[in-house]
Amino acid sequence: MTKALVTGGAGFIGSNLIEELIKTMDEIIVVDDLSMGLKSNLPDSDKITFYQESITNYDFMKELLVSKKPDYIYLLAAVASVADSVARPLETHEINQNANLFILETIRTNNLPVKKILFASSAAVYGDDPELPKQESSQIKPLTPYAIDKFATERFVVDYGQLYGLNTVCVRFFNVYGPKQNPKSPYSGVLSIISDAISQNKTFTLFGDGSQTRDFVFVGDVIQALLLLMRTPEAMHDVYNVATGKTTSLKDVIKAYENIAGKKLNVEYKDARDGDIKDSAADITQLSNLGYKPQYDIQSGLNVYWQSLAK
């Protein structure tokens, strides 16, 4: 009987992952405190065991890990807001680093038979270093408590693997978008905010002239990458960029979205904000070498996303 544990499983990426996992796993254990996720995001399946708990509840997490003994663990739970980490650095550190370290330590000290552990990090670890595209070996320059915690936890996950013989791997997500991304969340990506504005006829505030670029990756491609890394033995004790390897400006995204939606977006232009990163681009050679091929360009990904909002 194969079991997977997904922390943060009721969130945007976690719930999309679980839709795929129920096809191959016997049981999926979901831990989510619903501070950002929604229970309604989860597919209706008797394979899912859901716990509304925080990963910072150490007694609960230890009991769960020791009793359930999951084969595969996806560490997706996080306070995913950079702004929140700046406002509450110590509290967010508890979730974004310490709670993940506790999970690793529980696995080590109880000698649990986990087949593989994947930790979700972020392109935020690269900061504003101008060198592009970002390779996994590029300079690390975390500018916020969120990015510091993500990088530090990456190192713990990789080094625990090497020191204690655990199979571990990390990913750095770039700009992920797609169904189940909650535009009302303060943590939401720019594409879900644009989606909300265009569907609800709201005004979208654009900081700068719209020429800033991002590597927008559709959530379906992200899930493909996570499953590939989990089943590939050589993807171990390493970090992988998860993106498309292509960049799109915000201006072009808005234009593409207007074409799909068949209506204009109301845009209010404001000065660029201090600290906003102008351009971001990913080198995905390392992941591509394992057989990863993004299936969605910005047009097809936005199309699926728009259709999901119309449901």
C-alpha positions as CSV (number, residue, x, y, z in Angstrom):
1,M,0.0,0.0,0.0
2,T,1.6,3.2,-1.2
3,K,1.1,6.4,0.8
4,A,1.9,10.0,0.2
5,L,1.9,12.9,2.7
6,V,1.2,16.4,1.3
7,T,1.6,19.3,3.7
8,G,-0.2,22.4,2.4
9,G,-2.3,20.0,0.3
10,A,-5.5,22.1,0.2
11,G,-3.6,25.0,-1.3
12,F,-3.2,25.9,-5.0
13,I,-0.3,23.6,-6.0
14,G,-1.0,20.9,-3.4
15,S,-4.6,20.3,-4.5
16,N,-3.6,20.1,-8.2
17,L,-0.9,17.6,-7.2
18,I,-3.4,15.5,-5.2
19,E,-5.6,15.2,-8.3
20,E,-2.8,13.4,-10.0
21,L,-1.7,11.4,-6.9
22,I,-5.1,9.8,-6.4
23,K,-4.5,8.0,-9.8
24,T,-1.5,6.1,-8.5
25,M,-1.4,6.2,-4.7
26,D,-3.5,4.1,-2.2
27,E,-3.7,6.8,0.4
28,I,-3.0,10.5,0.4
29,I,-2.6,12.2,3.8
30,V,-3.2,15.9,3.7
31,V,-2.2,18.3,6.4
32,D,-3.4,21.9,6.0
33,D,-4.5,24.5,8.5
34,L,-6.7,26.2,5.8
35,S,-5.1,29.6,6.5
36,M,-4.7,29.9,2.7
37,G,-6.0,26.6,1.3
38,L,-9.6,25.5,0.8
39,K,-11.0,22.1,1.7
40,S,-13.2,22.4,-1.4
41,N,-10.0,22.4,-3.5
42,L,-9.5,18.7,-2.7
43,P,-11.0,16.1,-5.0
44,D,-13.7,13.9,-3.6
45,S,-11.9,10.6,-3.0
46,D,-12.0,8.0,-0.2
47,K,-8.2,7.8,-0.7
48,I,-7.7,11.2,0.9
49,T,-7.3,11.5,4.7
50,F,-7.5,15.2,5.6
51,Y,-6.3,16.8,8.8
52,Q,-6.9,20.5,9.5
53,E,-3.7,21.1,11.4
54,S,-0.7,23.3,11.3
55,I,2.7,21.7,10.6
56,T,3.9,23.6,13.7
57,N,1.9,21.3,15.9
58,Y,4.9,19.1,16.6
59,D,3.1,16.5,18.8
60,F,0.5,16.0,16.0
61,M,3.1,15.8,13.3
62,K,5.3,13.3,15.1
63,E,2.3,11.0,15.9
64,L,1.2,11.3,12.3
65,L,4.6,10.4,10.8
66,V,5.3,7.6,13.1
67,S,1.8,6.0,12.8
68,K,1.1,6.5,9.1
69,K,4.7,6.0,7.8
70,P,4.2,7.7,4.4
71,D,6.3,6.5,1.5
72,Y,6.5,9.9,-0.2
73,I,6.4,13.3,1.4
74,Y,5.7,16.6,-0.4
75,L,6.6,19.6,1.8
76,L,4.5,22.3,0.3
77,A,3.1,24.0,3.4
78,A,4.3,27.6,3.8
79,V,3.4,31.2,4.5
80,A,3.9,32.0,0.9
81,S,3.7,35.8,1.3
82,V,6.9,37.8,1.0
83,A,5.1,40.8,2.6
84,D,3.9,38.7,5.5
85,S,7.4,37.4,6.2
86,V,8.6,41.0,6.4
87,A,5.8,41.9,8.8
88,R,6.1,38.7,10.9
89,P,9.6,37.3,10.4
90,L,9.7,35.0,13.5
91,E,6.2,33.5,13.1
92,T,6.7,32.8,9.4
93,H,10.1,31.3,10.2
94,E,8.4,28.8,12.4
95,I,6.3,27.5,9.5
96,N,8.7,28.1,6.6
97,Q,11.8,26.5,8.2
98,N,11.5,25.1,11.7
99,A,8.4,23.0,11.1
100,N,10.0,21.4,8.0
101,L,13.2,20.7,10.0
102,F,11.1,19.0,12.7
103,I,9.7,16.7,10.0
104,L,13.2,15.8,8.8
105,E,14.4,15.2,12.4
106,T,11.3,13.0,13.2
107,I,12.1,10.9,10.1
108,R,15.8,10.6,11.1
109,T,15.3,9.9,14.8
110,N,12.5,7.3,14.3
111,N,14.3,5.8,11.3
112,L,11.1,6.0,9.3
113,P,11.1,4.2,5.9
114,V,10.4,7.2,3.7
115,K,11.2,6.5,0.0
116,K,11.6,10.2,-0.9
117,I,11.0,13.7,0.4
118,L,10.5,16.8,-1.9
119,F,10.7,20.3,-0.6
120,A,9.1,23.2,-2.5
121,S,11.3,26.3,-2.5
122,S,11.1,29.5,-4.6
123,A,12.9,31.5,-7.2
124,A,12.8,34.3,-4.5
125,V,16.1,32.8,-3.3
126,Y,17.8,34.4,-6.3
127,G,16.8,37.9,-5.3
128,D,17.6,40.8,-7.6
129,D,20.9,39.7,-9.0
130,P,20.8,40.9,-12.6
131,E,22.4,37.8,-14.2
132,L,19.8,35.9,-16.3
133,P,18.7,33.3,-16.9
134,K,18.8,31.9,-13.3
135,Q,20.6,28.6,-13.1
136,E,20.5,26.5,-9.9
137,S,24.2,27.5,-9.5
138,S,23.5,31.2,-9.9
139,Q,24.2,33.6,-7.0
140,I,21.8,33.3,-4.2
141,K,20.7,36.6,-2.8
142,P,17.7,36.3,-0.6
143,L,16.2,39.7,0.2
144,T,13.4,38.8,2.6
145,P,12.8,36.5,5.6
146,Y,10.6,34.3,3.2
147,A,13.5,33.9,0.8
148,I,16.0,33.3,3.6
149,D,13.9,30.6,5.1
150,K,13.3,28.9,1.7
151,F,17.0,28.8,1.0
152,A,18.0,27.6,4.5
153,T,15.4,24.8,4.4
154,E,16.6,23.7,0.9
155,R,20.1,23.3,2.5
156,F,18.7,21.4,5.4
157,V,16.7,19.1,3.1
158,V,19.7,18.4,0.8
159,D,22.2,18.0,3.7
160,Y,19.9,15.8,5.8
161,G,19.7,13.6,2.7
162,Q,23.5,13.4,2.3
163,L,24.3,13.1,6.1
164,Y,21.6,10.7,7.1
165,G,21.0,8.7,3.9
166,L,17.5,10.1,3.1
167,N,16.3,10.5,-0.5
168,T,15.6,14.2,-0.8
169,V,15.1,16.7,-3.6
170,C,14.1,20.4,-3.8
171,V,12.4,22.6,-6.4
172,R,12.4,26.3,-7.0
173,F,9.1,27.4,-8.4
174,F,9.0,30.4,-10.7
175,N,5.7,32.2,-11.4
176,V,3.1,29.4,-11.1
177,Y,-0.5,30.0,-12.3
178,G,-3.6,28.0,-13.0
179,P,-6.9,26.6,-11.7
180,K,-7.5,26.8,-7.9
181,Q,-5.2,29.8,-7.4
182,N,-7.2,32.0,-5.1
183,P,-7.2,35.7,-6.4
184,K,-8.6,36.9,-3.1
185,S,-5.6,35.6,-1.2
186,P,-3.0,38.3,-0.3
187,Y,-0.4,35.7,-1.4
188,S,-1.8,35.4,-4.9
189,G,0.3,35.7,-8.0
190,V,-0.2,38.5,-10.5
191,L,-2.0,36.3,-13.0
192,S,-4.8,35.3,-10.6
193,I,-5.2,39.0,-9.7
194,I,-5.5,39.9,-13.5
195,S,-8.0,36.9,-13.9
196,D,-10.1,38.3,-11.1
197,A,-10.0,41.8,-12.4
198,I,-11.0,40.8,-15.9
199,S,-13.7,38.4,-14.9
200,Q,-15.2,40.8,-12.3
201,N,-14.7,44.0,-14.4
202,K,-12.4,45.4,-11.7
203,T,-9.4,47.7,-12.2
204,F,-6.0,46.2,-12.2
205,T,-3.1,48.3,-10.9
206,L,0.0,47.9,-12.9
207,F,3.2,49.1,-11.3
208,G,5.6,50.3,-14.0
209,D,5.0,50.2,-17.7
210,G,4.2,46.5,-18.1
211,S,7.5,45.7,-19.7
212,Q,8.7,43.6,-16.7
213,T,9.1,39.9,-17.6
214,R,8.5,36.7,-15.7
215,D,8.7,33.0,-16.4
216,F,5.0,32.0,-16.0
217,V,4.6,28.3,-15.6
218,F,1.2,26.5,-15.7
219,V,0.4,24.4,-12.7
220,G,-0.1,21.3,-14.8
221,D,3.6,21.5,-15.9
222,V,4.6,22.0,-12.2
223,I,2.8,18.8,-11.2
224,Q,4.5,17.0,-14.1
225,A,7.9,18.2,-12.8
226,L,7.1,17.1,-9.2
227,L,6.0,13.6,-10.2
228,L,9.0,13.2,-12.5
229,L,11.4,14.2,-9.7
230,M,9.8,11.8,-7.2
231,R,10.1,8.8,-9.5
232,T,13.6,9.6,-10.9
233,P,16.3,7.9,-8.7
234,E,19.1,10.2,-9.9
235,A,17.1,13.3,-8.9
236,M,18.5,13.3,-5.4
237,H,20.2,15.7,-3.0
238,D,19.8,18.5,-5.5
239,V,17.7,21.5,-6.4
240,Y,15.8,22.0,-9.7
241,N,14.3,25.2,-11.2
242,V,10.6,24.6,-12.2
243,A,9.6,26.9,-15.0
244,T,9.2,27.0,-18.8
245,G,12.5,28.6,-19.8
246,K,10.6,31.3,-21.6
247,T,9.7,34.8,-20.4
248,T,6.6,36.9,-21.1
249,S,6.1,40.6,-20.3
250,L,3.1,41.7,-18.3
251,K,1.9,43.7,-21.2
252,D,1.9,40.6,-23.4
253,V,0.1,38.6,-20.8
254,I,-2.6,41.2,-20.5
255,K,-3.0,41.3,-24.3
256,A,-3.2,37.5,-24.5
257,Y,-5.8,37.4,-21.7
258,E,-7.9,40.1,-23.3
259,N,-8.0,38.0,-26.5
260,I,-9.1,34.8,-24.6
261,A,-11.7,36.6,-22.4
262,G,-13.0,38.7,-25.3
263,K,-12.9,41.9,-23.3
264,K,-10.6,44.7,-22.2
265,L,-8.9,44.9,-18.8
266,N,-9.2,48.2,-17.0
267,V,-5.6,49.1,-16.1
268,E,-4.5,51.8,-13.8
269,Y,-0.8,52.6,-14.2
270,K,1.3,53.5,-11.2
271,D,5.1,54.1,-10.7
272,A,7.2,51.0,-10.3
273,R,7.7,50.1,-6.7
274,D,11.0,50.1,-5.0
275,G,12.3,46.5,-4.7
276,D,10.2,45.1,-7.4
277,I,12.3,42.8,-9.6
278,K,12.2,44.0,-13.3
279,D,13.0,40.7,-15.1
280,S,13.1,37.1,-14.1
281,A,14.0,34.1,-16.3
282,A,14.8,30.5,-15.5
283,D,17.3,28.1,-17.0
284,I,15.5,24.7,-16.9
285,T,18.3,22.6,-18.5
286,Q,18.8,20.5,-15.4
287,L,15.1,19.5,-15.2
288,S,14.9,19.0,-19.0
289,N,17.8,16.6,-18.9
290,L,15.5,14.3,-16.8
291,G,12.8,14.4,-19.5
292,Y,10.7,17.4,-18.4
293,K,8.9,19.2,-21.3
294,P,6.5,22.0,-20.5
295,Q,3.2,21.2,-22.3
296,Y,1.6,24.7,-21.9
297,D,2.7,28.0,-23.4
298,I,1.2,31.2,-21.9
299,Q,-1.7,31.2,-24.4
300,S,-2.8,27.6,-23.8
301,G,-2.2,27.8,-20.1
302,L,-4.3,31.0,-19.8
303,N,-7.0,29.4,-21.9
304,V,-7.3,26.5,-19.5
305,Y,-7.2,28.9,-16.5
306,W,-9.9,31.1,-17.9
307,Q,-12.2,28.1,-18.7
308,S,-11.8,26.9,-15.1
309,L,-12.9,30.3,-13.8
310,A,-16.0,30.2,-16.0
311,K,-17.2,26.9,-14.3
